[in-house]
């Protein structure tokens, strides 16, 4: 019929109205979660979990997820805060204190977050809600430990890392004293132990020791097939021959040591000890590198040019106080080490030589100190070594993490050292592909010339002075250097360097072990620079400058976003390809622990931030109780964009419940949330725009009309 649009029955109109109602209601609910790419990626275990301190066994610090990405990372909001109790430990030597919190990144495994505190507690926390699942506390008695292990010193609570081992279902923290405890990941019970890593007192003496071992844990062990590789460190300032050992764990109830490789010579060692290692290693010669661009000097070349440079290396002299053992913090392994699961080669970095400050007490190159070392995990035999600083006088060690990656298709080890250099080494031979020297770092000050491994005078030098109050040098430990874990993805290495100088003086030695330093602030500016480096060439792709803050927390990359925890209390998020700033978020306290990324039980990706746990006040603002903070993309509700740190309701509350939660039992931690960035009150609000409200009203009107028409019989004509 001319002029008629169409005829509509009651039932047809009702269906039409319901369809319109569905559409109009769906729109505002879609606006509640506007984050792009929320379902753009099918999650795998590699994306939902963060198993080790640097993500995986190869130390990449790179979660391959892309749900949180450059397009939506600026929308990250706080989801929950889990507070750690205040520290109950006193300052050490009046300067260093173990603060509340954790010095190790959180793990995320199958929807559970694991964290080890500096109070020697291992916690399992629901990644979705922030509620405590179980808590295992080490009831540590310092006096009893000293009685049990008189050859063990240094009982400072300290947590470097926590690792999860998927094939074994266990969590291993790093805060035990000369032992390993493996915890069941679901209930927290200790299900695996290795005791007396440092040996008995009699064994330690048989190993050529006149010093002590340290109770401070290094990073947790690594596994290759049925071999567990674990380092044991000499005590700082108290000697002890550092070593690395392999245990057969085919029977987890009866682990057996199958090899032991010492990283320092015996106290009554062979004067030609270093000569025997020449065919396996390389030296970094700073003078030759500056003059000719040469990347490495073969050890055999040093032997031919200066035989005495490798003779009597670390042979211990006598002193007026009796026997002097120079193996103080020698070649200690602090950082995350790697095992290539194809070759079985373990890669590790070692600490500085000791004692310091007076390096004249340890003539020679001091082999394996401040070095990068490759061992066969099956036998403990050296494959190669590369010494980044022969005869280290300034604590320029290589103890931070390594990354196993590629340079132009060949396996490579990327390693940053505290001398400020980033090394790319052939994973098979140790020969360098390239060496990166950050242009932002201050070079050695007068009197800090690097020793030449072929110059005997350099290898017998001592510091300018060793008297109370006299200024010696700009400390390597706090001057310009690279001292943080690195990250790797898409043929790029991300590295953070910083300048944070203090002047160091050394008092008269209270004993023959030394290691007594006095640090004095300087007027030199503090700053940091983050670099993206082409892994094939060692060339700079981009750089990002942070003024007024030291960087030490380690870098994380994921979804095209680089996460930078900074000493100024901010978390910086950069586009990893361009270096452009995406977000700068304040936490009110210095950040010095890596960011980790994983999914909760509902597959919501989260970013986990540790606050507190710092041991040296100069890294940034302090005084904020430690906490684990979870960030996530917006959902039906969101908390105000300002971040908070939570403190326990009762500051005097114990570190944790004395008894662990029963299996399946959930403990809820009640806290009072304290705003620290602004004075504005935090409000919970629903994210629905005014337009969304309007569409809901329209939908309701349509619903009323539909209902009215439904109770009316007959058909209706529209048009004329």
C-alpha positions as semicolon CSV with decimal commas, in nm:
position;residue;x (nm);y (nm);z (nm)
1;X;0,000;0,000;0,000
2;X;0,135;0,338;-0,097
3;X;0,242;0,544;0,204
4;X;0,278;0,241;0,435
5;X;0,620;0,168;0,580
6;X;0,548;-0,176;0,722
7;X;0,308;-0,371;0,944
8;X;0,432;-0,487;1,284
9;X;0,272;-0,742;1,511
10;X;0,280;-0,714;1,885
11;X;0,525;-1,001;1,913
12;X;0,751;-0,860;1,642
13;X;0,760;-0,523;1,810
14;X;0,838;-0,686;2,142
15;X;1,137;-0,867;1,993
16;X;1,254;-0,545;1,832
17;X;1,227;-0,359;2,160
18;X;1,422;-0,628;2,347
19;X;1,698;-0,616;2,086
20;X;1,721;-0,240;2,120
21;X;1,721;-0,273;2,496
22;X;2,011;-0,522;2,485
23;X;2,216;-0,294;2,262
24;X;2,162;0,016;2,470
25;X;2,244;-0,161;2,795
26;X;2,550;-0,334;2,647
27;X;2,705;-0,004;2,544
28;X;2,747;0,147;2,891
29;X;2,872;-0,179;3,036
30;X;3,130;-0,192;2,761
31;X;3,238;0,156;2,862
32;X;3,311;0,027;3,211
33;X;3,615;-0,155;3,078
34;X;3,751;0,056;2,795
35;X;4,099;-0,095;2,794
36;X;4,201;-0,203;2,445
37;X;4,333;-0,549;2,370
38;X;4,169;-0,695;2,680
39;X;4,091;-1,017;2,496
40;X;4,330;-0,979;2,208
41;X;4,571;-1,246;2,324
42;X;4,521;-1,607;2,422
43;X;4,708;-1,651;2,748
44;X;4,968;-1,923;2,789
45;X;5,155;-2,031;3,100
46;X;5,455;-1,825;2,992
47;X;5,230;-1,516;3,002
48;X;5,041;-1,581;3,323
49;X;5,341;-1,684;3,538
50;X;5,661;-1,520;3,657
51;X;5,866;-1,810;3,796
52;X;6,204;-1,660;3,886
53;X;6,361;-1,335;3,994
54;X;6,429;-1,233;3,633
55;X;6,124;-1,411;3,488
56;X;6,288;-1,731;3,368
57;X;6,601;-1,943;3,390
58;X;6,761;-1,732;3,116
59;X;6,719;-1,406;3,308
60;X;6,539;-1,209;3,036
61;X;6,308;-1,005;3,262
62;X;6,055;-1,022;2,977
63;X;5,698;-1,150;3,003
64;X;5,566;-1,206;2,645
65;X;5,207;-1,101;2,728
66;X;5,056;-0,808;2,539
67;X;4,728;-0,750;2,723
68;X;4,894;-0,468;2,917
69;X;5,057;-0,271;2,639
70;X;5,159;0,073;2,518
71;X;4,796;0,164;2,442
72;X;4,653;0,099;2,787
73;X;4,944;0,096;3,035
74;X;4,863;0,457;3,133
75;X;4,527;0,327;3,264
76;X;4,684;0,102;3,529
77;X;4,514;0,138;3,867
78;X;4,580;0,001;4,211
79;X;4,386;-0,319;4,279
80;X;4,508;-0,411;4,626
81;X;4,783;-0,352;4,881
82;X;4,938;-0,619;5,100
83;X;5,136;-0,459;5,386
84;X;5,450;-0,595;5,545
85;X;5,509;-0,536;5,916
86;X;5,764;-0,276;6,031
87;X;6,120;-0,394;6,068
88;X;6,229;-0,508;6,410
89;X;6,596;-0,537;6,323
90;X;6,844;-0,271;6,438
91;X;7,083;-0,080;6,221
92;X;7,406;-0,248;6,130
93;X;7,719;-0,044;6,209
94;X;7,490;0,255;6,265
95;X;7,429;0,297;5,890
96;X;7,256;0,005;5,727
97;X;6,918;-0,126;5,833
98;X;6,703;-0,399;5,691
99;X;6,373;-0,222;5,637
100;X;6,032;-0,374;5,630
101;X;5,933;-0,531;5,306
102;X;6,115;-0,742;5,057
103;X;6,431;-0,694;4,859
104;X;6,329;-0,953;4,603
105;X;6,072;-0,936;4,323
106;X;5,741;-1,114;4,374
107;X;5,664;-1,434;4,184
108;X;5,330;-1,509;4,018
109;X;5,249;-1,878;3,974
110;X;4,906;-2,010;3,879
111;X;4,722;-1,715;4,028
112;X;4,927;-1,699;4,348
113;X;5,185;-1,432;4,433
114;X;5,486;-1,541;4,639
115;X;5,706;-1,301;4,832
116;X;5,994;-1,347;5,076
117;X;6,037;-1,068;5,330
118;X;6,348;-0,942;5,501
119;X;6,190;-1,072;5,821
120;X;6,258;-1,426;5,696
121;X;5,897;-1,501;5,605
122;X;5,775;-1,668;5,287
123;X;5,422;-1,560;5,192
124;X;5,165;-1,690;4,946
125;X;4,910;-1,421;4,851
126;X;4,601;-1,449;4,633
127;X;4,690;-1,246;4,323
128;X;4,324;-1,157;4,263
129;X;4,229;-1,034;4,612
130;X;4,556;-0,960;4,791
131;X;4,459;-1,191;5,080
132;X;4,712;-1,411;5,256
133;X;4,686;-1,784;5,175
134;X;4,974;-1,917;5,382
135;X;5,277;-1,788;5,567
136;X;5,596;-1,971;5,658
137;X;5,818;-1,791;5,910
138;X;6,177;-1,882;5,996
139;X;6,214;-1,852;6,372
140;X;6,574;-1,745;6,361
141;X;6,796;-1,756;6,668
142;X;7,126;-1,584;6,597
143;X;7,298;-1,708;6,916
144;X;7,202;-2,069;6,855
145;X;7,318;-2,050;6,496
146;X;7,658;-1,922;6,603
147;X;7,687;-2,209;6,851
148;X;7,590;-2,462;6,588
149;X;7,807;-2,313;6,314
150;X;8,102;-2,132;6,474
151;X;8,264;-2,095;6,132
152;X;7,965;-1,901;5,996
153;X;7,938;-1,523;6,037
154;X;7,712;-1,244;5,917
155;X;7,362;-1,318;6,039
156;X;7,195;-1,014;5,884
157;X;6,843;-1,094;5,758
158;X;6,862;-1,064;5,386
159;X;6,651;-1,178;5,094
160;X;6,790;-1,167;4,744
161;X;6,539;-1,373;4,551
162;X;6,270;-1,637;4,541
163;X;6,249;-1,896;4,262
164;X;5,980;-2,145;4,164
165;X;6,067;-2,478;4,004
166;X;5,773;-2,599;3,800
167;X;5,882;-2,959;3,753
168;X;5,927;-2,997;4,128
169;X;5,640;-2,776;4,250
170;X;5,859;-2,606;4,510
171;X;5,944;-2,251;4,612
172;X;6,298;-2,178;4,734
173;X;6,381;-1,844;4,903
174;X;6,733;-1,721;4,968
175;X;6,731;-1,618;5,334
176;X;6,840;-1,934;5,509
177;X;7,174;-1,977;5,683
178;X;7,397;-2,216;5,491
179;X;7,104;-2,437;5,397
180;X;6,828;-2,470;5,138
181;X;6,460;-2,507;5,219
182;X;6,219;-2,598;4,942
183;X;5,853;-2,523;5,020
184;X;5,544;-2,686;4,877
185;X;5,393;-2,410;4,666
186;X;5,032;-2,495;4,765
187;X;5,061;-2,518;5,144
188;X;5,405;-2,380;5,234
189;X;5,541;-2,687;5,411
190;X;5,913;-2,761;5,381
191;X;5,939;-3,065;5,154
192;X;6,304;-3,043;5,042
193;X;6,619;-2,957;5,237
194;X;6,994;-2,942;5,193
195;X;7,175;-2,878;5,519
196;X;7,527;-2,762;5,596
197;X;7,606;-2,609;5,258
198;X;7,899;-2,441;5,431
199;X;8,017;-2,776;5,565
200;X;8,102;-2,856;5,922
201;X;8,377;-2,665;6,101
202;X;8,612;-2,958;6,040
203;X;8,523;-2,968;5,668
204;X;8,579;-2,594;5,632
205;X;8,928;-2,628;5,776
206;X;8,999;-2,919;5,544
207;X;8,901;-2,695;5,254
208;X;9,194;-2,465;5,339
209;X;8,997;-2,212;5,539
210;X;9,113;-1,990;5,817
211;X;8,822;-1,753;5,765
212;X;8,444;-1,781;5,786
213;X;8,146;-1,846;5,569
214;X;7,844;-1,620;5,542
215;X;7,493;-1,702;5,647
216;X;7,343;-1,443;5,415
217;X;7,181;-1,630;5,133
218;X;7,273;-1,567;4,773
219;X;7,021;-1,634;4,497
220;X;6,839;-1,968;4,507
221;X;6,986;-2,265;4,321
222;X;6,945;-2,362;3,959
223;X;6,874;-2,709;3,823
224;X;6,993;-2,899;3,520
225;X;6,842;-3,245;3,485
226;X;6,917;-3,413;3,821
227;X;7,192;-3,168;3,923
228;X;7,130;-2,874;4,155
229;X;7,391;-2,598;4,136
230;X;7,432;-2,373;4,440
231;X;7,698;-2,118;4,548
232;X;7,846;-2,078;4,895
233;X;7,999;-1,746;4,985
234;X;8,282;-1,633;5,209
235;X;8,181;-1,397;5,485
236;X;8,232;-1,026;5,420
237;X;8,538;-0,914;5,610
238;X;8,592;-1,257;5,763
239;X;8,747;-1,472;5,494
240;X;8,624;-1,811;5,373
241;X;8,696;-1,977;5,038
242;X;8,392;-1,914;4,821
243;X;8,285;-2,207;4,605
244;X;8,006;-2,342;4,388
245;X;7,878;-2,696;4,432
246;X;7,667;-2,949;4,245
247;X;7,421;-3,185;4,417
248;X;7,262;-3,497;4,276
249;X;6,889;-3,459;4,350
250;X;6,758;-3,761;4,161
251;X;6,647;-3,867;4,509
252;X;6,497;-3,547;4,653
253;X;6,497;-3,702;5,000
254;X;6,870;-3,765;4,989
255;X;7,057;-3,489;4,797
256;X;7,427;-3,567;4,759
257;X;7,714;-3,331;4,678
258;X;7,889;-3,462;4,365
259;X;8,132;-3,178;4,293
260;X;8,273;-2,868;4,455
261;X;8,466;-2,599;4,266
262;X;8,646;-2,326;4,461
263;X;8,654;-1,976;4,321
264;X;8,962;-1,878;4,521
265;X;9,292;-2,057;4,567
266;X;9,367;-2,251;4,886
267;X;9,521;-2,059;5,172
268;X;9,849;-2,245;5,123
269;X;9,806;-2,261;4,750
270;X;10,030;-2,324;4,459
271;X;10,219;-2,006;4,363
272;X;10,162;-2,103;3,998
273;X;9,790;-2,158;4,050
274;X;9,678;-1,882;3,815
275;X;9,909;-2,005;3,541
276;X;9,722;-2,331;3,518
277;X;9,400;-2,147;3,427
278;X;9,543;-1,942;3,144
279;X;9,417;-2,154;2,857
280;X;9,057;-2,095;2,961
281;X;9,024;-1,722;3,002
282;X;9,034;-1,359;2,902
283;X;9,110;-1,032;3,075
284;X;8,943;-0,699;3,016
285;X;9,229;-0,454;2,993
286;X;9,090;-0,105;3,033
287;X;9,415;0,068;2,923
288;X;9,434;-0,132;2,600
289;X;9,063;-0,094;2,538
290;X;9,098;0,284;2,564
291;X;9,409;0,301;2,350
292;X;9,334;0,049;2,078
293;X;8,972;-0,061;2,114
294;X;9,083;-0,415;2,194
295;X;8,800;-0,607;2,363
296;X;8,995;-0,879;2,544
297;X;9,346;-0,994;2,629
298;X;9,411;-1,372;2,636
299;X;9,553;-1,492;2,964
300;X;9,838;-1,661;2,779
301;X;9,947;-1,324;2,646
302;X;9,974;-1,192;3,001
303;X;10,182;-1,494;3,093
304;X;10,423;-1,436;2,807
305;X;10,451;-1,061;2,872
306;X;10,461;-1,068;3,251
307;X;10,496;-1,407;3,415
308;X;10,517;-1,250;3,761
309;X;10,177;-1,088;3,706
310;X;10,019;-1,433;3,742
311;X;10,258;-1,571;4,004
312;X;10,180;-1,581;4,373
313;X;9,826;-1,481;4,300
314;X;9,639;-1,451;4,631
315;X;9,907;-1,629;4,830
316;X;9,852;-1,522;5,188
317;X;10,129;-1,348;5,379
318;X;10,186;-1,363;5,750
319;X;10,104;-1,074;5,978
320;X;10,194;-0,959;6,325
321;X;9,854;-1,077;6,441
322;X;9,906;-1,427;6,316
323;X;9,773;-1,586;6,005
324;X;9,621;-1,350;5,751
325;X;9,361;-1,487;5,515
326;X;9,297;-1,257;5,226
327;X;8,988;-1,435;5,092
328;X;8,740;-1,183;5,225
329;X;8,428;-1,168;5,008
330;X;8,633;-1,310;4,726
331;X;8,441;-1,410;4,418
332;X;8,112;-1,422;4,602
333;X;7,814;-1,502;4,379
334;X;7,532;-1,263;4,462
335;X;7,321;-1,240;4,150
336;X;7,090;-1,456;3,942
337;X;7,289;-1,716;3,751
338;X;7,185;-1,917;3,447
339;X;7,204;-2,272;3,316
340;X;7,166;-2,331;2,945
341;X;6,921;-2,620;2,936
342;X;7,064;-2,738;2,603
343;X;7,434;-2,746;2,697
344;X;7,427;-2,770;3,077
345;X;7,668;-2,476;3,109
346;X;7,610;-2,253;3,412
347;X;7,691;-1,881;3,380
348;X;7,757;-1,668;3,685
349;X;7,912;-1,339;3,794
350;X;8,140;-1,302;4,093
351;X;8,199;-1,037;4,355
352;X;8,505;-0,828;4,419
353;X;8,829;-0,939;4,572
354;X;8,913;-0,887;4,932
355;X;9,022;-0,762;5,165
356;X;8,975;-0,406;5,062
357;X;9,056;-0,122;5,087
358;X;9,427;-0,212;5,082
359;X;9,470;-0,421;4,767
360;X;9,844;-0,447;4,821
361;X;9,763;-0,734;5,058
362;X;9,651;-0,947;4,763
363;X;9,903;-0,903;4,478
364;X;9,820;-1,038;4,133
365;X;9,519;-1,035;3,906
366;X;9,310;-1,206;4,178
367;X;9,161;-1,454;3,936
368;X;8,788;-1,517;3,943
369;X;8,725;-1,200;4,143
370;X;8,501;-0,951;3,956
371;X;8,463;-1,202;3,675
372;X;8,210;-1,375;3,451
373;X;8,252;-1,751;3,474
374;X;8,114;-2,050;3,282
375;X;8,113;-2,397;3,441
376;X;7,992;-2,741;3,339
377;X;7,697;-2,810;3,568
378;X;7,760;-3,186;3,549
379;X;8,122;-3,173;3,670
380;X;8,196;-2,824;3,801
381;X;8,486;-2,785;3,557
382;X;8,562;-2,440;3,417
383;X;8,459;-2,390;3,056
384;X;8,585;-2,030;3,034
385;X;8,625;-1,716;3,241
386;X;8,637;-1,344;3,163
387;X;8,772;-1,107;3,428
388;X;8,612;-0,766;3,387
389;X;8,857;-0,599;3,627
390;X;9,185;-0,766;3,727
391;X;9,298;-0,671;4,076
392;X;8,973;-0,493;4,160
393;X;9,035;-0,218;4,415
394;X;8,696;-0,046;4,412
395;X;8,421;-0,306;4,450
396;X;8,355;-0,313;4,075
397;X;8,210;-0,663;4,084
398;X;7,994;-0,849;3,830
399;X;7,739;-0,999;4,066
400;X;7,419;-0,881;3,899
401;X;7,210;-1,088;3,663
402;X;7,314;-1,225;3,329
403;X;7,095;-1,278;3,024
404;X;7,129;-1,564;2,777
405;X;7,038;-1,429;2,435
406;X;7,183;-1,399;2,084
407;X;7,424;-1,182;1,890
408;X;7,371;-1,220;1,516
409;X;7,232;-1,570;1,563
410;X;7,502;-1,694;1,804
411;X;7,435;-1,766;2,172
412;X;7,559;-1,482;2,389
413;X;7,582;-1,388;2,754
414;X;7,496;-1,026;2,834
415;X;7,640;-0,911;3,166
416;X;7,662;-0,573;3,334
417;X;7,928;-0,500;3,594
418;X;7,975;-0,227;3,852
419;X;8,261;-0,078;3,654
420;X;7,979;0,056;3,437
421;X;8,038;-0,165;3,132
422;X;7,792;-0,397;2,963
423;X;7,959;-0,703;2,810
424;X;7,828;-0,923;2,528
425;X;8,027;-1,248;2,539
426;X;8,026;-1,559;2,323
427;X;7,840;-1,815;2,536
428;X;8,069;-2,095;2,410
429;X;8,410;-1,927;2,453
430;X;8,377;-1,611;2,663
431;X;8,531;-1,396;2,391
432;X;8,352;-1,060;2,371
433;X;8,136;-0,962;2,075
434;X;8,115;-0,602;2,193
435;X;8,149;-0,387;2,506
436;X;7,918;-0,096;2,586
437;X;8,045;0,198;2,792
438;X;7,752;0,423;2,893
439;X;7,844;0,782;2,797
440;X;7,644;0,914;3,094
441;X;7,878;0,758;3,350
442;X;8,159;0,946;3,512
443;X;8,488;0,786;3,431
444;X;8,743;0,702;3,699
445;X;8,856;0,997;3,903
446;X;9,223;1,086;3,954
447;X;9,391;0,808;4,141
448;X;9,141;0,552;4,012
449;X;9,318;0,433;3,700
450;X;9,226;0,076;3,617
451;X;9,502;-0,178;3,681
452;X;9,671;-0,323;3,374
453;X;9,679;-0,707;3,397
454;X;10,023;-0,702;3,232
455;X;10,172;-0,442;3,465
456;X;10,316;-0,580;3,789
457;X;10,323;-0,237;3,951
458;X;9,949;-0,203;3,895
459;X;9,888;-0,546;4,047
460;X;10,068;-0,462;4,369
461;X;9,919;-0,116;4,424
462;X;9,746;-0,006;4,739
463;X;9,498;0,270;4,799
464;X;9,640;0,619;4,853
465;X;9,570;0,616;5,225
466;X;9,422;0,399;5,494
467;X;9,376;0,653;5,770
468;X;9,067;0,768;5,951
469;X;8,908;1,074;5,798
470;X;9,124;1,090;5,487
471;X;8,932;1,094;5,160
472;X;9,051;0,830;4,919
473;X;8,830;0,805;4,616
474;X;8,482;0,831;4,473
475;X;8,345;0,494;4,573
476;X;8,279;0,242;4,304
477;X;7,988;0,120;4,506
478;X;7,803;0,448;4,464
479;X;7,974;0,641;4,186
480;X;7,888;0,608;3,820
481;X;7,822;0,246;3,738
482;X;7,588;-0,021;3,618
483;X;7,442;-0,192;3,924
484;X;7,099;-0,331;3,841
485;X;6,946;-0,626;3,659
486;X;6,899;-0,589;3,285
487;X;6,618;-0,699;3,052
488;X;6,608;-0,837;2,698
489;X;6,359;-0,861;2,412
490;X;6,341;-0,826;2,035
491;X;6,719;-0,794;1,990
492;X;6,735;-0,514;2,249
493;X;6,912;-0,506;2,585
494;X;6,776;-0,258;2,839
495;X;7,022;-0,135;3,098
496;X;7,015;0,134;3,367
497;X;7,325;0,324;3,478
498;X;7,354;0,583;3,749
499;X;7,580;0,843;3,905
500;X;7,541;0,861;4,280
501;X;7,877;0,960;4,429
502;X;7,991;0,953;4,786
503;X;8,344;1,001;4,908
504;X;8,492;0,702;5,085
505;X;8,758;0,688;5,352
506;X;8,897;0,388;5,531
507;X;8,979;0,382;5,903
508;X;9,266;0,190;6,052
509;X;9,196;-0,178;6,012
510;X;9,035;-0,319;6,325
511;X;9,164;-0,657;6,214
512;X;9,349;-0,803;5,924
513;X;9,035;-0,855;5,721
514;X;8,960;-0,487;5,661
515;X;8,632;-0,404;5,489
516;X;8,570;-0,102;5,708
517;X;8,457;0,200;5,506
518;X;8,323;0,544;5,593
519;X;8,100;0,709;5,332
520;X;8,057;1,085;5,306
521;X;7,807;1,260;5,075
522;X;7,943;1,481;4,800
523;X;7,807;1,778;4,609
524;X;7,812;1,590;4,279
525;X;7,466;1,549;4,122
526;X;7,281;1,220;4,135
527;X;7,113;1,096;3,819
528;X;7,034;0,788;3,614
529;X;7,016;0,704;3,245
530;X;6,824;0,412;3,094
531;X;6,952;0,276;2,762
532;X;6,807;0,051;2,496
533;X;7,100;-0,124;2,326
534;X;7,103;-0,313;1,997
535;X;7,202;-0,664;2,106
536;X;7,372;-0,737;1,773
537;X;7,592;-0,426;1,761
538;X;7,609;-0,277;2,111
539;X;7,489;0,059;1,975
540;X;7,244;0,289;2,152
541;X;6,886;0,284;2,016
542;X;6,748;0,538;2,265
543;X;6,815;0,674;2,614
544;X;6,600;0,814;2,894
545;X;6,735;1,048;3,163
546;X;6,615;1,059;3,526
547;X;6,749;1,356;3,720
548;X;6,810;1,352;4,093
549;X;6,766;0,979;4,152
550;X;6,975;0,665;4,165
551;X;6,844;0,362;3,977
552;X;6,901;0,016;4,120
553;X;6,578;-0,180;4,098
554;X;6,626;-0,375;3,780
555;X;6,430;-0,345;3,456
556;X;6,126;-0,534;3,330
557;X;5,987;-0,536;2,975
558;X;5,649;-0,666;2,863
559;X;5,389;-0,578;2,601
560;X;5,614;-0,314;2,448
561;X;5,642;-0,138;2,787
562;X;5,964;-0,094;2,988
563;X;5,910;-0,067;3,366
564;X;6,166;0,136;3,566
565;X;6,146;0,143;3,948
566;X;6,343;0,448;4,059
567;X;6,499;0,575;4,381
568;X;6,296;0,898;4,357
569;X;5,979;0,705;4,445
570;X;5,838;0,691;4,092
571;X;5,763;0,402;3,864
572;X;5,841;0,504;3,506
573;X;5,674;0,330;3,213
574;X;5,839;0,379;2,873
575;X;5,761;0,264;2,521
576;X;6,033;-0,001;2,481
577;X;6,077;0,071;2,110
578;X;6,100;0,449;2,126
579;X;6,189;0,536;2,486
580;X;5,890;0,773;2,510
581;X;5,735;0,819;2,855
582;X;5,394;0,653;2,893
583;X;5,333;0,698;3,265
584;X;5,507;0,825;3,578
585;X;5,344;0,702;3,900
586;X;5,437;0,803;4,255
587;X;5,474;0,558;4,542
588;X;5,611;0,786;4,812
589;X;5,918;0,576;4,880
590;X;6,227;0,476;4,688
591;X;6,178;0,171;4,466
592;X;6,469;-0,069;4,431
593;X;6,310;-0,402;4,338
594;X;6,212;-0,524;3,992
595;X;5,855;-0,513;3,869
596;X;5,693;-0,848;3,792
597;X;5,393;-0,923;3,569
598;X;5,149;-1,213;3,568
599;X;4,783;-1,313;3,587
600;X;4,549;-1,384;3,875
601;X;4,316;-1,685;3,887
602;X;4,064;-1,503;3,667
603;X;4,331;-1,438;3,400
604;X;4,344;-1,067;3,475
605;X;4,696;-0,944;3,403
606;X;4,855;-0,753;3,690
607;X;5,172;-0,557;3,755
608;X;5,327;-0,622;4,099
609;X;5,535;-0,356;4,275
610;X;5,741;-0,405;4,592
611;X;5,798;-0,109;4,826
612;X;6,022;-0,099;5,130
613;X;6,291;-0,354;5,185
614;X;6,576;-0,122;5,108
615;X;6,896;-0,151;5,302
616;X;7,066;0,181;5,237
617;X;6,883;0,506;5,298
618;X;7,061;0,699;5,024
619;X;6,873;0,518;4,750
620;X;6,570;0,738;4,798
621;X;6,290;0,841;5,034
622;X;6,248;0,605;5,329
623;X;6,022;0,555;5,623
624;X;5,729;0,406;5,435
625;X;5,641;0,055;5,551
626;X;5,701;-0,211;5,295
627;X;5,412;-0,340;5,088
628;X;5,328;-0,547;4,784
629;X;5,104;-0,350;4,549
630;X;4,906;-0,494;4,259
631;X;4,818;-0,275;3,960
632;X;4,573;-0,371;3,689
633;X;4,361;-0,240;3,405
634;X;4,020;-0,080;3,483
635;X;3,718;-0,302;3,545
636;X;3,369;-0,248;3,690
637;X;3,514;-0,054;3,979
638;X;3,836;0,131;4,024
639;X;4,019;0,307;4,301
640;X;4,138;0,663;4,263
641;X;4,439;0,691;4,038
642;X;4,672;0,788;4,321
643;X;4,864;0,497;4,468
644;X;4,888;0,420;4,836
645;X;5,104;0,224;5,070
646;X;4,932;0,038;5,346
647;X;5,053;-0,013;5,702
648;X;4,935;-0,265;5,962
649;X;4,660;-0,144;6,191
650;X;4,885;-0,230;6,484
651;X;5,247;-0,118;6,422
652;X;5,361;-0,349;6,700
653;X;5,202;-0,653;6,539
654;X;5,432;-0,953;6,490
655;X;5,589;-1,013;6,155
656;X;5,353;-1,297;6,080
657;X;5,138;-1,560;6,248
658;X;5,350;-1,817;6,428
659;X;5,168;-2,107;6,269
660;X;5,108;-2,144;5,897
661;X;4,758;-2,161;5,758
662;X;4,611;-2,504;5,719
663;X;4,579;-2,634;5,362
664;X;4,299;-2,452;5,190
665;X;4,259;-2,204;5,477
666;X;4,261;-1,838;5,386
667;X;4,397;-1,575;5,624
668;X;4,276;-1,222;5,582
669;X;4,506;-0,938;5,680
670;X;4,315;-0,638;5,813
671;X;4,491;-0,312;5,746
672;X;4,439;0,059;5,769
673;X;4,519;0,217;5,434
674;X;4,719;0,535;5,458
675;X;4,737;0,786;5,174
676;X;5,096;0,903;5,127
677;X;5,108;1,097;4,802
678;X;4,823;1,341;4,851
679;X;4,600;1,440;5,140
680;X;4,289;1,382;4,932
681;X;4,070;1,097;5,056
682;X;4,062;0,788;4,842
683;X;3,716;0,706;4,710
684;X;3,585;0,400;4,536
685;X;3,386;0,495;4,230
686;X;3,208;0,329;3,943
687;X;3,342;0,416;3,600
688;X;3,023;0,501;3,405
689;X;3,005;0,815;3,192
690;X;2,702;1,055;3,184
691;X;2,625;0,929;2,833
692;X;2,599;0,579;2,971
693;X;2,347;0,691;3,232
694;X;2,139;0,860;2,957
695;X;2,135;0,543;2,751
696;X;2,023;0,342;3,052
697;X;1,727;0,582;3,101
698;X;1,632;0,549;2,734
699;X;1,649;0,174;2,762
700;X;1,414;0,185;3,060
701;X;1,162;0,397;2,867
702;X;1,175;0,153;2,577
703;X;1,116;-0,130;2,818
704;X;0,802;0,042;2,955
705;X;0,667;0,102;2,604
706;X;0,734;-0,258;2,511
707;X;0,549;-0,382;2,814
708;X;0,251;-0,159;2,735
709;X;0,231;-0,280;2,381
710;X;0,262;-0,637;2,496
711;X;-0,065;-0,623;2,687
712;X;-0,245;-0,467;2,388
713;X;-0,387;-0,702;2,127
714;X;-0,396;-0,664;1,749
715;X;-0,156;-0,536;1,491
716;X;-0,035;-0,180;1,431
717;X;0,031;0,003;1,107
718;X;0,305;0,261;1,072
719;X;0,286;0,524;0,802
720;X;-0,009;0,643;0,602
